[in-house]
Each structure stands twice: as structure tokens, then as C-alpha cells.
């Protein structure tokens, strides 16, 4: 009888059908998804706090400078974009801010901190450097010189006339030669 009790106790521990096993797996997945969604919402909230802390900096940027396009993207990994190549992303522990820049050689970490003011300082330095680079690029570019285009139409016209005259002379010579051969 002890074997029957053991069989009944193991059967009670295991799900009796695939439906029960799927239900149990779905409940576990929902619990894990809820935690992931909560972590993601916390990431977005921290990035929004940093975005608000950056408002005074970006109000000082002149309107004619369109280098910066700040905004939060809510993809698989939420990011606070500063410009096309630089953004702030949360670290693996979801409490640390990581300010990174994408380059042709890979991603560079410009600053990393638990404190938003430290990242605001790093972003301020980055914005200042980008504005200086823009000024240098605009100052180094020489003004375009007007291009003077020579008119070649007359030269082309005279070449056409010369070709036409030579063609007529060759045809006249061939006609003359043919007439002399017939005599």
C-alpha cells in the first residue's frame, strides 16, 4: 500500500494534464513579465527625470543650432537621445545612468553615474564641445567662388562648318573622280 500512496503523491505534485501545465507556465510568465514591465517603467521614469533636469541647458542653446534632437525612445531599451550619435541609457542594474556616444569604432562611454546632476554636467560639456565643433566647421568652410563658364558654342559651330565644307569637298572630289573614270 505504500507504493500506491507514493504513486498518488507524485501524481498530485505533477500537473494532471497539458492544459494545467500550460496554465501554470502562463501564470509564471505573467509574473516575470510584470516584473520586467515594472523595471522598464522605472527606467523610463528615471530617464524622464533626467530629461527634465536637462531642460535649462537646452533652453540656452540658440534656436538656429539644430544639432540636438532630444527625446526618449521607448524601444526594447529606453534611451534619452541628446543628438543623433549620443544618448543616455540605464545600466544593467537600472539605477546607473550611462551617457554613451556611437562612433565609427564602436560605442564610447562618456560618463556613468548614479546621480543625475553628474550626467547633466557631462551632457553640458558634450553640448558645448559640439557647438564649438560646429563653429569651427562653419569658419573653416570657404565661401564658394562663382564659377565662370566659357562659352564653347562658337568653337563648336566653326568645327561643324569646317566638317561640312570638308564633307562637301570630298563628295565633289569623288564625283569628279567617278566622272573621269567614265570617260
Rosetta silent file (secondary structure, phi, psi, omega in degrees, C-alpha in Angstrom):
SEQUENCE: XXXXXXXXXXXXXXXXXXXXXXXXXXXXXXXXXXXXXXXXXXXXXXXXXXXXXXXXXXXXXXXXXXXXXXXXXXXXXXXXXXXXXXXXXXXXXXXXXXXXXXXXXXXXXXXXXXXXXXXXXXXXXXXXXXXXXXXXXXXXXXXXXXXXXXXXXXXXXXXXXXXXXXXXXXXXXXXXXXXXXXX
SCORE:     score description
SCORE:     0.000 S_00000001
   1 L     0.000  -24.253  179.091    0.000    0.000    0.000 S_00000001
   2 H   -67.118  -31.798  176.332    2.946    2.339    0.477 S_00000001
   3 H   -67.100  -37.746  179.336    3.668    2.107   -3.249 S_00000001
   4 H   -67.049  -39.439  178.942    0.132    3.251   -4.063 S_00000001
   5 H   -67.191  -38.614  179.194    0.468    6.217   -1.693 S_00000001
   6 H   -65.269  -41.584  179.177    3.804    7.173   -3.274 S_00000001
   7 H   -64.826  -41.313  179.173    2.293    6.979   -6.758 S_00000001
   8 H   -67.424  -38.395 -178.345   -0.675    9.129   -5.673 S_00000001
   9 H   -70.267  -37.538  177.198    1.554   11.754   -4.001 S_00000001
  10 H   -71.264  -33.604  177.932    3.812   12.092   -7.088 S_00000001
  11 H   -68.354  -34.740  178.686    0.753   12.296   -9.329 S_00000001
  12 H   -70.440  -31.976 -179.421   -0.650   15.096   -7.164 S_00000001
  13 H   -73.204  -35.580  179.078    2.649   17.008   -7.396 S_00000001
  14 L   -85.849  150.145  174.612    2.735   16.796  -11.203 S_00000001
  15 L   -64.840  144.596 -175.947    0.137   18.516  -13.362 S_00000001
  16 L   -80.932  -23.522 -179.224   -2.526   16.085  -14.473 S_00000001
  17 L  -144.215  169.111  177.537   -2.824   17.424  -17.998 S_00000001
  18 H   -64.985  -34.441  179.334   -1.092   19.591  -20.552 S_00000001
  19 H   -60.458  -43.879  179.509   -3.771   22.232  -20.028 S_00000001
  20 H   -66.947  -38.319  179.235   -2.865   22.528  -16.337 S_00000001
  21 H   -65.770  -41.904  177.522    0.859   22.665  -17.161 S_00000001
  22 H   -64.090  -40.608  179.182    0.266   25.436  -19.741 S_00000001
  23 H   -61.894  -44.411 -179.851   -1.858   27.379  -17.260 S_00000001
  24 H   -64.690  -41.826  179.397    0.864   27.144  -14.618 S_00000001
  25 H   -65.987  -37.981  178.667    3.559   28.190  -17.139 S_00000001
  26 H   -66.548  -39.039  178.296    1.460   31.168  -18.284 S_00000001
  27 H   -64.221  -43.285  178.218    0.965   32.354  -14.710 S_00000001
  28 H   -63.474  -41.238  179.283    4.721   32.141  -14.078 S_00000001
  29 H   -66.207  -38.144  178.308    5.465   34.030  -17.327 S_00000001
  30 H   -64.984  -38.884  177.479    2.942   36.732  -16.428 S_00000001
  31 H   -63.311  -44.516  178.524    4.599   37.178  -13.052 S_00000001
  32 H   -65.448  -41.102  179.790    8.020   37.539  -14.691 S_00000001
  33 H   -63.412  -39.018  177.431    6.621   39.904  -17.366 S_00000001
  34 H   -59.930  -40.512  177.971    5.067   42.064  -14.672 S_00000001
  35 H   -66.438  -42.928 -179.983    8.461   42.454  -13.025 S_00000001
  36 H   -63.466  -42.579  179.180   10.101   43.270  -16.376 S_00000001
  37 H   -64.251  -40.329  177.587    7.412   45.848  -17.187 S_00000001
  38 H   -63.004  -41.075  177.894    7.857   47.428  -13.762 S_00000001
  39 H   -65.129  -41.227  179.820   11.635   47.646  -14.308 S_00000001
  40 H   -65.314  -41.478  176.655   11.119   49.143  -17.760 S_00000001
  41 H   -63.561  -37.195  177.630    8.688   51.721  -16.393 S_00000001
  42 H   -66.032  -39.167  176.705   11.213   52.604  -13.703 S_00000001
  43 H   -60.328  -48.326 -178.800   13.888   53.059  -16.415 S_00000001
  44 H   -63.039  -40.680  179.335   11.649   55.374  -18.413 S_00000001
  45 H   -62.686  -41.848  178.987   10.740   57.338  -15.283 S_00000001
  46 H   -66.524  -38.489  177.354   14.416   57.869  -14.394 S_00000001
  47 H   -66.862  -34.992  176.755   15.166   58.974  -17.968 S_00000001
  48 H   -67.133  -37.581  176.035   12.243   61.412  -17.816 S_00000001
  49 H   -61.623  -44.707  178.160   13.630   62.873  -14.584 S_00000001
  50 H   -64.597  -39.546  178.884   16.990   63.364  -16.302 S_00000001
  51 H   -60.194  -43.028  177.360   15.259   64.873  -19.342 S_00000001
  52 H   -65.848  -35.143  178.159   13.559   67.444  -17.098 S_00000001
  53 H   -68.174  -23.923  179.353   16.892   68.200  -15.430 S_00000001
  54 L   -86.244   -8.905 -178.854   18.335   68.943  -18.902 S_00000001
  55 H   -54.191  -47.108  179.776   15.591   71.467  -19.768 S_00000001
  56 H   -60.420  -34.635  178.991   17.552   74.535  -18.507 S_00000001
  57 H   -64.825  -48.337 -174.217   20.569   73.520  -20.607 S_00000001
  58 H   -76.918  -15.822  172.443   18.632   73.164  -23.845 S_00000001
  59 H   -73.705  -20.650  179.273   16.741   76.426  -23.345 S_00000001
  60 H   -84.857  -15.425  179.746   20.140   78.159  -23.543 S_00000001
  61 L   -72.771  127.630  179.767   21.020   76.596  -26.907 S_00000001
  62 L   -58.801  148.624 -176.072   20.338   79.136  -29.689 S_00000001
  63 L   -65.729  -28.699 -178.043   17.394   78.327  -31.930 S_00000001
  64 L   -76.912   -9.349  177.382   19.416   78.386  -35.171 S_00000001
  65 L   -91.357  113.106 -176.571   21.568   75.482  -33.949 S_00000001
  66 L  -111.352   35.915  179.754   19.771   72.315  -34.951 S_00000001
  67 L   -77.262  -28.021 -168.819   22.384   69.781  -33.872 S_00000001
  68 E  -107.513  134.324  178.814   20.406   68.435  -30.949 S_00000001
  69 E  -133.953   85.133 -172.510   17.232   66.393  -31.109 S_00000001
  70 E   -83.719  136.659  177.096   16.395   65.435  -27.547 S_00000001
  71 E   177.753  159.774 -179.636   13.748   62.828  -26.800 S_00000001
  72 E   -99.891  125.554  173.925   13.064   59.496  -25.145 S_00000001
  73 E   -99.538  132.967 -175.927   12.715   56.438  -27.363 S_00000001
  74 L  -110.355   63.395  176.478   10.760   53.633  -25.773 S_00000001
  75 L   -89.251 -150.117  177.447   12.011   50.588  -27.610 S_00000001
  76 L   -61.767  -39.632  174.708   13.317   47.403  -26.083 S_00000001
  77 L  -116.939  109.249  179.686   15.931   49.530  -24.328 S_00000001
  78 L   -63.645  139.843 -178.674   14.623   53.003  -23.444 S_00000001
  79 E  -137.158  146.289  171.069   17.056   55.800  -24.351 S_00000001
  80 E  -103.851  106.305 -176.796   17.224   59.555  -23.842 S_00000001
  81 E   -82.385  133.035  175.903   18.666   60.863  -27.101 S_00000001
  82 E   -95.833  -47.002  173.060   20.762   64.029  -26.972 S_00000001
  83 E  -148.499 -162.764 -174.072   21.595   64.090  -30.676 S_00000001
  84 L   -66.673  -29.878 -173.598   21.982   61.594  -33.484 S_00000001
  85 L  -113.364   -8.055 -177.120   25.052   59.887  -32.017 S_00000001
  86 E  -123.515  139.291  178.111   24.804   60.411  -28.245 S_00000001
  87 E  -153.702  164.502  176.210   22.253   59.103  -25.780 S_00000001
  88 E  -109.906  131.609  179.074   21.726   58.185  -22.144 S_00000001
  89 E  -130.819  153.425  178.466   20.759   54.636  -21.325 S_00000001
  90 E   -81.821  145.220  179.851   20.275   52.959  -17.972 S_00000001
  91 L   -71.009 -177.110 -177.126   22.939   50.499  -16.827 S_00000001
  92 L   -63.998  -32.859 -179.489   22.369   46.822  -16.156 S_00000001
  93 L   -83.981   -0.066  175.782   21.265   47.436  -12.586 S_00000001
  94 L    65.311   11.894  177.099   18.706   50.026  -13.852 S_00000001
  95 L  -118.438  -10.455 -176.326   19.902   52.605  -11.324 S_00000001
  96 L  -107.255  132.341  176.141   23.001   53.922  -13.061 S_00000001
  97 E   -83.448  137.482  177.110   22.906   56.434  -15.890 S_00000001
  98 E  -128.143  113.689  179.396   25.282   55.713  -18.787 S_00000001
  99 E   -94.967  114.950 -173.672   25.961   58.542  -21.270 S_00000001
 100 E  -125.410  157.377  176.958   27.324   57.000  -24.466 S_00000001
 101 E  -129.864  132.423  176.602   28.318   58.128  -27.942 S_00000001
 102 E   -86.901  129.246  177.168   28.267   55.955  -31.057 S_00000001
 103 E  -125.261  175.129  179.055   31.360   56.312  -33.233 S_00000001
 104 L   -70.477  -14.045  179.068   32.603   54.501  -36.301 S_00000001
 105 L  -100.464    2.672 -179.636   34.877   52.483  -33.994 S_00000001
 106 E   126.861 -168.610 -177.403   32.104   51.446  -31.611 S_00000001
 107 E   -95.140  133.065  179.641   30.320   52.853  -28.606 S_00000001
 108 E  -112.433  132.450  175.123   32.183   55.096  -26.147 S_00000001
 109 E   -86.348  114.399 -179.212   31.004   55.653  -22.580 S_00000001
 110 E   -84.460  -35.359  178.478   31.329   59.400  -21.948 S_00000001
 111 E  -158.313  153.463  179.750   30.011   59.347  -18.366 S_00000001
 112 E  -149.434  127.063 -177.267   28.491   56.943  -15.909 S_00000001
 113 E  -163.377  156.993  173.335   26.914   57.811  -12.568 S_00000001
 114 L   -82.046  -19.287 -174.725   24.075   57.089  -10.164 S_00000001
 115 L   -97.983  132.770  178.013   23.445   60.827   -9.831 S_00000001
 116 H   -65.242  -38.739  179.716   21.505   62.813  -12.404 S_00000001
 117 H   -60.444  -33.411  177.697   23.482   66.060  -11.757 S_00000001
 118 H   -66.413  -38.959  178.499   26.738   64.337  -12.761 S_00000001
 119 H   -71.402  -36.122  176.276   25.167   63.237  -16.054 S_00000001
 120 H   -61.087  -41.286  177.111   23.733   66.740  -16.573 S_00000001
 121 H   -63.152  -42.180  179.762   27.287   68.110  -16.221 S_00000001
 122 H   -65.455  -40.843  179.037   28.600   65.552  -18.731 S_00000001
 123 H   -67.118  -37.883  177.294   25.827   66.372  -21.213 S_00000001
 124 H   -60.760  -45.663  177.486   26.537   70.102  -20.739 S_00000001
 125 H   -61.577  -41.894 -179.630   30.214   69.537  -21.593 S_00000001
 126 H   -62.919  -45.514 -179.654   29.214   67.435  -24.614 S_00000001
 127 H   -62.511  -42.140  178.977   26.795   70.079  -25.909 S_00000001
 128 H   -62.508  -44.021  179.546   29.449   72.786  -25.516 S_00000001
 129 H   -62.978  -41.445  179.768   32.032   70.705  -27.422 S_00000001
 130 H   -64.898  -37.088  178.887   29.555   70.004  -30.227 S_00000001
 131 H   -68.197  -37.747  176.783   28.723   73.704  -30.541 S_00000001
 132 H   -67.019  -41.481  176.812   32.453   74.586  -30.756 S_00000001
 133 H   -59.757  -39.305  178.573   32.953   71.874  -33.419 S_00000001
 134 H   -64.541  -44.260  178.537   30.074   73.403  -35.377 S_00000001
 135 H   -60.542  -42.848  179.436   31.618   76.879  -35.160 S_00000001
 136 H   -64.911  -40.165 -179.923   34.968   75.548  -36.383 S_00000001
 137 H   -65.694  -38.851  179.378   33.339   73.706  -39.266 S_00000001
 138 H   -71.779  -35.239 -179.773   31.458   76.828  -40.341 S_00000001
 139 H   -74.579  -30.785 -176.780   34.552   79.039  -40.020 S_00000001
 140 H   -80.666  -17.408 -178.080   36.794   76.632  -41.929 S_00000001
 141 L   -81.228  116.127  179.099   34.473   76.360  -44.894 S_00000001
 142 L   -71.713  153.517  178.409   35.495   78.932  -47.532 S_00000001
 143 L   -68.817  139.187 -179.448   32.820   80.884  -49.308 S_00000001
 144 L   -67.793  135.094  178.310   32.063   79.392  -52.701 S_00000001
 145 L   -87.778  143.152  178.456   33.578   81.330  -55.602 S_00000001
 146 L   -66.917  138.283 -178.638   31.406   81.998  -58.610 S_00000001
 147 L   -93.734  126.296  178.157   32.236   79.696  -61.476 S_00000001
 148 L   -95.247  122.084 -179.098   32.757   81.352  -64.859 S_00000001
 149 L  -100.072  123.811  178.157   31.634   79.116  -67.678 S_00000001
 150 L   -77.847  141.961  177.801   33.302   79.712  -71.022 S_00000001
 151 L   -85.592  120.596 -179.641   31.029   79.661  -73.997 S_00000001
 152 L  -107.456   10.192 -177.037   32.142   76.974  -76.397 S_00000001
 153 H   -65.405  -39.257 -178.651   29.239   77.290  -78.766 S_00000001
 154 H   -67.958  -40.366  178.865   31.204   79.322  -81.337 S_00000001
 155 H   -62.814  -42.163  178.208   34.068   76.883  -81.318 S_00000001
 156 H   -65.990  -37.264  178.874   31.627   74.036  -81.823 S_00000001
 157 H   -64.338  -45.461 -179.395   29.854   75.931  -84.574 S_00000001
 158 H   -67.116  -32.131  175.031   33.081   76.543  -86.500 S_00000001
 159 H   -66.044  -38.487  177.159   34.046   72.900  -86.132 S_00000001
 160 H   -63.492  -45.272 -179.924   30.678   71.958  -87.636 S_00000001
 161 H   -62.724  -43.066  178.753   31.154   74.361  -90.559 S_00000001
 162 H   -61.623  -43.712  178.252   34.676   73.021  -91.205 S_00000001
 163 H   -63.507  -40.143  179.006   33.389   69.430  -91.177 S_00000001
 164 H   -64.098  -45.042 -179.899   30.556   70.324  -93.518 S_00000001
 165 H   -64.135  -44.183  178.696   32.901   72.061  -96.011 S_00000001
 166 H   -63.140  -39.104  177.578   35.356   69.159  -95.924 S_00000001
 167 H   -62.961  -42.039  178.858   32.496   66.701  -96.467 S_00000001
 168 H   -64.930  -43.231  179.879   31.234   68.661  -99.485 S_00000001
 169 H   -63.134  -40.810  178.795   34.773   68.829 -100.957 S_00000001
 170 H   -65.266  -44.057  177.652   35.290   65.083 -100.507 S_00000001
 171 H   -62.674  -40.473  177.659   31.936   64.329 -102.175 S_00000001
 172 H   -63.078  -41.755  178.831   32.779   66.733 -105.049 S_00000001
 173 H   -64.795  -40.324  178.304   36.172   65.046 -105.458 S_00000001
 174 H   -66.668  -40.140  177.855   34.588   61.585 -105.535 S_00000001
 175 H   -64.353  -41.488  178.886   32.013   62.721 -108.080 S_00000001
 176 H   -63.735  -43.880  179.236   34.778   64.231 -110.239 S_00000001
 177 H   -63.059  -41.521  178.653   36.844   61.048 -109.999 S_00000001
 178 H   -65.705  -36.552  179.504   33.850   58.925 -110.965 S_00000001
 179 H   -68.816  -37.887  179.173   33.140   61.204 -113.957 S_00000001
 180 H   -69.552  -32.112  179.623   36.749   60.948 -115.177 S_00000001
 181 H   -72.813  -30.598  179.501   36.683   57.175 -114.980 S_00000001
 182 H   -74.389  -20.408 -178.045   33.550   57.025 -117.143 S_00000001
 183 L   -76.292    0.000    0.000   35.166   58.994 -119.958 S_00000001
